[in-house]
Structures are given as C-alpha cells and as structure tokens.
Amino acid sequence: METLLPLLNNKRVALVVNQTSMTGNTHLLDTLLASNINIKKVFAPEHGFRGNADAGETVKNGKDISTGIPIQSLYGKNKKPTPQQMQDIDVVVFDIQDVGARFYTYISTMHYVMEACAENHKELIITDRPNPCDYTDGPVRIKELKSFVSMHPIPVLHGCTVGDDSLIGMHATLLNHSVVGKRCIIGAGALVPEGMVIPDNSVAVGVPARVIKQVSAAQVEANLHNAAHYVEHGKLHAEQMKNG
C-alpha cells in the first residue's frame, strides 16, 4: 500500500476488483476509503464485485451495500468501459487474483480496460498478484475460436500473472519503419504508428501508441527474468507436443 497510495492521492479513482482483492483481511475498496482516497466507482467483472454471481450470469449495475460506491458492470450490456463511464475518473486500479487459466475472463476484462484507458487518456495501475499455476500446459487457442472466454492465443494454463500478461503486448501492432528501443514494454493492443521511434526503457500504450513512462533498471531486470521464464516454459511445451 505504501507504493499504491501515493499514486492515487488527489485523483479520482475507479477500481476493477472482486472478492479476491484483499489487503490482509480487508478489501482493497475499504482500505482505500479508510485512507481518504476518492473512489468514484467500481467496475465489476464476471461473477460480480462480491463474487456471488454464477458463471455466465449477467452482472447488473448497482451500489455497494457497505460503502454506497456505484458498481458499474463489465459483464452485462458492455464488457469494455464506455467513454461516458471513464469521464469522471483519472486512474483505474485493476486488482484481481487470477489463476492463470485462459478461459477465466478476468484477463479479457483487463484487455478491454487497458484499451479504454488508452483511448480515453486515463492512467492504469495493474497490481501483480502471484499466479498459483505458474507453469504452461495445454494447447494454444486456435485463431478462429477467439471469444471473451478465449481472447488471446495462449495455452490453457499460460503461466503468467495478470501483470506479466499485460507486458506481453498481445495484439500489439508495429507499422512499417517504426522503431522500438531496447528494454521497452508495449501494451496489449497498442498500435505503434509508421515511423514512430520509442526510446529505450520506455512503456508505450494506446492507439496510437504514446510513451507514458520509463522503466527502472530493477524493473528491466525483473521483466527480462519473467520473459526468459515464460520462453523456457513455451519451449518445453512445444517439445512435449512434438513428441506426443
């Protein structure tokens, strides 16, 4: 929390959270409110804010009974925050404990939230909680079978946390003569325009892509370690598939 709170002070905040978004024995929403953070709304993914909706059940808009904070569904009429829903906020915090399975829709919700933040020029903070299934297994999704329960061409168990997943840059597009420097991170779904040069150690997101910050040496080292870990798992899985 000592890292997160300074990033949220004096800002209008939206949360993408569910029942797993705990800080110790307290929900993140309650923790932030107790710290006088201005929470404008909660975006609810599949199963709802409190996790009491069945799989595939439509999640409705409403208010949190305990706090009175508005709940806006991302598993109902729209799965991506609308421009209107993004107007009264400055930053979105995505904090959901995932299990590393392709068909869990939380990474699909994260994908759309990333797009919405980029398109509406809002900040996005993704917390990086551990993945209990930190290995790869199962086939990669067939291209023609893309859906909300399988948005990305990754194995059934992808071995990433949601933070790692966002660094992969799924569906990012680099047009002719664009140049990406060393140790950069290109956000998922980003479009790097023709001729654009992204400096070393930069994070670029959005359509069109824009550099939003620089990464530190420690972050670069951690990213390289995670990437190498994922590549080795991918090679091992490919070899297993080849040998039947």
Secondary structure as UniProt FT lines:
FT   TURN            2..4
FT   HELIX           5..8
FT   TURN            9..10
FT   STRAND          12..17
FT   TURN            19..20
FT   STRAND          22..23
FT   TURN            24..25
FT   STRAND          26..27
FT   HELIX           28..34
FT   TURN            35..36
FT   STRAND          38..44
FT   TURN            46..47
FT   TURN            55..56
FT   STRAND          62..63
FT   TURN            65..67
FT   STRAND          70..73
FT   HELIX           83..86
FT   TURN            87..88
FT   STRAND          91..95
FT   TURN            102..103
FT   HELIX           106..119
FT   TURN            120..121
FT   STRAND          123..126
FT   STRAND          136..137
FT   HELIX           143..145
FT   TURN            148..149
FT   STRAND          157..158
FT   HELIX           162..168
FT   TURN            170..171
FT   STRAND          173..174
FT   TURN            176..177
FT   STRAND          179..180
FT   TURN            182..183
FT   STRAND          185..186
FT   TURN            188..189
FT   STRAND          191..192
FT   TURN            194..195
FT   STRAND          197..198
FT   TURN            200..201
FT   STRAND          202..205
FT   TURN            206..209
FT   STRAND          210..214
FT   HELIX           217..242
//
